[in-house]
């Protein structure tokens, strides 16, 4: 197919398509002549996958490139694998987490300065819509950061929003790996109902697993510090 047909099939403009090719997110087309190129179904599939990841999961292009370049990278994104799973699982996991609250009121109740709130928004830690509302889950995230600040994790000691941003990077990475592993392991092997039940129940179990692994790792690091201190004493 020609560029015009690829634009129509994918819903992505030609300048964006050319940018994706330059950045390695799309394979080079087959050159039929100096000024003509032919695209195929793979280009359409990958463009749709990129668009879906950007619009529905808000992933940056660097992460998307890693996903698409990995072995069998497109299969886990295919919408025909459990077509209802995303919506059904989101509905179960939301469980009131998307109730809308006025961001200004939440910040006032928590005693969070507007500057700090704006920093959280700029980093992508929380989102405020055009009506000035945020979700109750984002309000809980703000509450957790306020509690950390009250404990002593303050900007003055170097615990700024920017410095704490590595948590976002970690969560982005680990959830991508979880989704890949889950969908590659279940698609074509279990029913959608079973996959939905596994995913829903697995979230809380894995949250607990991560908590225990993290605590164990911290204790291990503390033990290493003690050993070094003893060796130097």
N, C-alpha and C positions, 0 to 999 in steps of 0.2 A: 504494500500500500504506500501511497505518497504521503507527504507531510500533512496535507489538508485532511486526508482521510484519518490519519493518526490523531490529529487534533479533535476531530469529531468523535472518534471512537473512545478517546480517553478523557475528553473534557479538559485537556491541558493545552495551553498555548504553545506555539512553536518556539518562542524565545526561551521559555522555561524548559521545553524539551531539549533544546540545544545546550542549555546550561547543565542539565542533568547528564547529558552525554559527556560534556567536558569534565564534569566532576566524577565520572565513573559510576553513576547510578543507573545508567542505561548503556547497553552495548552499542557499539558503532553500527550504523545501518549498512546495508550492502550498497556499495556505490555502483550504480548502473551507468553513470557517465560523470564527467567532471562536475556538472551542476545538478545532478539528479541522484536521489538516494531512495532505497526501498526499505520499508519497515515491515515488521511482521507481528504475529500475535504475542510474542514474548514482550515486545515493546509496550503493547496495550496492557498486558497483565501487570508488568512492573510499574507502569505509570499509575494504574488504578491502585496498586498496593501502596505506592508512595503517597498518593493523594489521601488514601484511607488512613494511613498512619499519621499523617500531618493533621488531618481534620478531626479524627476521632480520638487519637491517642496523643496528639500534640508532641510527637517525637521530632527532635532535630535531625537534619539531613545526615549528619555524621553517624548517628545511631542507625538510621534507616539504611545507610550504605552498608554498615556492618551486617545487618539482618539479611539484606538481599544478597550479599556476597558470600554468605556462609553456605555450607552444603545444604541443598534442598531448601534454600531460604524462602522461596515463594510458597511452598506447600502449606505451611502453617498459617499463612495469611489468606488462603483461599476462602472466600465467603461461602462456598458450597460445602465446606467442612463444618458441620454443625451451624447451619444458617441462622438459627434462633438463639444460639448459646450466648452471644454477646448481650443481647437485649434482656434475656431472662436472668442471666447471672448478675448483670448490673442492677436489675430491679430488686433482686434478693439482697445484694450486698449494700445497696443504698440504704434501705431500711430507715428512712427518715434523715439520712445524712445529707440530703439535698434540700432540706427545708431552707427557705431563703430568709436571711436576716439582714437588717441595715448595717452596713459595715461601720458607719460612724458610731452607731450605738454600741456595737460590739467593742470597738476600740475604746470608747469612753468607759464602758463597764469594766474593762480589763486594765484601764489606765495606760493604754498604749498610745504614744505620741503619733501624730499623723505622719511624721517623717519615717518612723519605724514601719508603720503600716504600708506606706508607699514603697519602702525598700523590699518588704515581703512580696508585694505585688510585682515589682520590677524583676525580682529573682524568679518568679513563678512558684513561690512557696504557697501563695493563696491567690485567688482570682476574685475581682470585683466586677460585676456586670455594669451595663450602661445605666442601670437604675440605682447604682450604688449599693447593691445587695451582694452578699456572699453566702455560701452554703454553711449549714451548721457544722459540717465536717471541717471546713476551712476555719470556722470560728473556734473549733476545738484545737486546731493546729496553732492558731494564735494564742490560745490559752496555755498550751504546752510551752510555747516560747516564753510567754510572760512568767510562767512558773519557774522556768530555768533561770530567767533574769532575777527573780526574787531569791532563788537559792544562792545566787552569786555569780552566775555565768553572764557577766556584764560586758558591755562594749569596752569599758575601761581596762578590763583584763584581757581584751583581745577576742572576746566571743561575739563578734559582730555578725550580722546577717550574712555578709559575704563569706566570712570564715566558716560559718555553719552550713554553707551551701553544699558542701560535699555530701551531706545527707541526701539532697535531691539527686545528685549524680549517682550515688549508690543505689537509691531506690529505683531510679530509671533503669539502671543496668540490671539489677537483680530481677525486677518484674519482667523485663524483656526475656531474660533467660528462663524464667518460670513459665511464661506463656509459650515460648518455643518448645520447651521440653514437654509440657502438658499436651499441647495440640499435636505435636509430632507423635507422641505416644498413644493418644486416644483416637485421633481421626482415623476412621476406617476400621477400628478395633472394638469400640464400644458404642452403644446407642447414645443419642444426644441427651436423653433423660439421665442415663448413668453418668455421662460426662458432666452434666450440670450438677448432679449431686456430689460427685467427686470434687469438683471445683469449689463449690460452696463450702463443703465441710473441710476441705483442705486449707482454705484461707486461714482459719483460726488455728489449726494445728501447726501450719508452717510459721505463723506469727509467733507461736510459743516456741517452736524449734529455733527460730532466729534469735529470740530472746535468750534462750539457754546457751546457744552457741556463742553469742556475743559476751554473755557474762563469763562463760568459761574462758574465752580468749582474754578478757580483761584480767581475770585472776592469774592466768598463765603469764601475762606481761608483768603483773605485779611480782610474781614469784621470780621472774628473771631479774627484775630490778633489785630485789633483795639479795639474790645470789651475787650480783655484781658488787653491791655495797659490801657484802661480807668478804668478798675476795679482795676488795681494796682497803679493808680495815686492818 
